[in-house]
Amino acid sequence: MLRRAVDPLPPLFGLDERIQQRLPWMSLIARPTPCHRLEHLSRRVGADIWIKRDDLTSPLYGGNKARKNEFLFSDLAANQRNAVLTMGGIGSHHCCSVAATASTLGWPAMLVQFPQPVTEHVRQMMRWQQLWKPQRVLARAEWTLPFAVLRGWNRLEHLPRARPGLIWMGGSSPVGTLGYVDAALEFAQQVRCGDAPMPARMYVAAGSGGTLAGLIAGFRLAAFPVEVIGVQIVPSPAITRFSVAWLANAALELISDAAPDLEIPSVSRAEVRLEDRFLGDGYGSPTPEGVAARRLVWELEGIPLEDTYTSKTMAALLALSQPQAGPALFWNTYNSAPPPPLPPWQDLPQAYHQFYRD
Ligand SMILES: Cc1ncc(COP(=O)(O)O)c(C=O)c1O
């Protein structure tokens, strides 16, 4: 696995110096993340399969959210915020990443969460989030989330000296999406300097859509003609080609505002490729082909996936990639840092104990 000693600044800043001056950013990740061939898996399935290791973005808590947090937390700090509220499912990796980052900055974090199918992985994630001692509010169901957000906001606001700011679900605001515009530029650079081949197709999990939107926008910006397939892990209309194109264009507009005379492309709905055939029964419900893909990748490559996002994405790659078309790339968005010793579930607020009783 090759890591080049390159400039640790986001490649996005290399486009124009005003971008660095005008866009919020703080250094939270190790870049570039490695990119390599999955030798054993490729041999087993008779294809040329590569991986982008965003599981290694951060030893603290890796995965895709750390890239978004570089822009999101800096934006909050620039707006004099010093506490953060975000929301997600009870097993949310996003919530874990936000709680981890807030804790390193010494900020209180409030997680407003809704129930999802309870698997062992979800139980582990709730304890992992608890490691960073966030405040929590549990909504009864996803549709009651707005009321729970108000309760959480109120509690956070009443902490001494707290000036709370909001990070949207999944970190998929235009500012958060910049993290993946930058990731696309990073990958294009890796291909251009020979660390990876030009993939025929790339597969990435699509939930709140910021990761996919940022990649599409960044590849347009880099004039890098790769086909990106967003594998849906939520049903439409929670994600649509419209919402992804909107986010991509909103992120590109931020770059254009920072450097107005730079030629910035726009993304049309027709350019967004969403694949919904691997979703199964819905968000957080494991699928048999996803579970099989997760086991195969673990057995052959020793890389952990999980059943909400990345196993479904790998299942899509294995089913859809055409070996004769050229290399397929799996963009790994799940943290692979092993869990540190986690607090017992009894440390979670009482409302969460129901998820640990069979
Ligand atoms: C492991 C993992 N992969 C992919 C995603 C989806 O990213 P996005 O919400 O940007 O679509 C998430 C979101 O929570 C995630 O936790």
The ligand as an SDF file (V2000), in Angstrom:
LIG
                    3D

 16 16  0  0  0  0  0  0  0  0999 V2000
  -20.1740    4.1200    6.2400 C   0  0  0  0  0  0  0  0  0  0  0  0
  -20.9690    5.1120    5.4610 C   0  0  0  0  0  0  0  0  0  0  0  0
  -20.9100    5.0930    4.1170 N   0  0  0  0  0  0  0  0  0  0  0  0
  -21.6150    5.9300    3.3520 C   0  0  0  0  0  0  0  0  0  0  0  0
  -22.4540    6.8640    3.9240 C   0  0  0  0  0  0  0  0  0  0  0  0
  -23.2700    7.7300    3.0360 C   0  0  0  0  0  0  0  0  0  0  0  0
  -22.7220    8.9800    2.8450 O   0  0  0  0  0  0  0  0  0  0  0  0
  -23.6680   10.1880    2.4270 P   0  0  0  0  0  0  0  0  0  0  0  0
  -24.5920   10.4070    3.6060 O   0  0  0  0  0  0  0  0  0  0  0  0
  -22.7570   11.2870    2.1590 O   0  0  0  0  0  0  0  0  0  0  0  0
  -24.4410    9.7400    1.2380 O   0  0  0  0  0  0  0  0  0  0  0  0
  -22.5490    6.9450    5.3230 C   0  0  0  0  0  0  0  0  0  0  0  0
  -23.4430    7.9330    5.9420 C   0  0  0  0  0  0  0  0  0  0  0  0
  -23.7390    7.9340    7.0930 O   0  0  0  0  0  0  0  0  0  0  0  0
  -21.7980    6.0470    6.1090 C   0  0  0  0  0  0  0  0  0  0  0  0
  -21.8550    6.0570    7.4460 O   0  0  0  0  0  0  0  0  0  0  0  0
  1  2  1  0
  2  3  1  0
  2 15  2  0
  3  4  2  0
  4  5  1  0
  5  6  1  0
  5 12  2  0
  6  7  1  0
  7  8  1  0
  8  9  2  0
  8 10  1  0
  8 11  1  0
 12 13  1  0
 12 15  1  0
 13 14  2  0
 15 16  1  0
M  END
$$$$
